Amino acid sequence: MSEAQVIRIMCPNLGCQRILAVPSHARGKLVRCRSCATNIRIPVMRDPALPRNLGPQDDPAFDAA
């Protein structure tokens, strides 16, 4: 597998935290950590042109007063 075809992700299990190398075609799917057997959903690639919504503080109508 070439470097462009691999996604590196850390196992979210605090007792494990191994770095997993999964193929890019696994985006949006569940994979299992071979070390601790935790199921991990591989995130899908988001469109960089779309702005990230960080919550109501980004809304001009939101009044924090």
Secondary structure, 3 states (H helix, E strand, C coil): CCHHHEEEEECCCCCCCCEEEEEHHHCCCEEECCCCCCEEECCCCCCCCCCCCCCHHHCCCCCCC
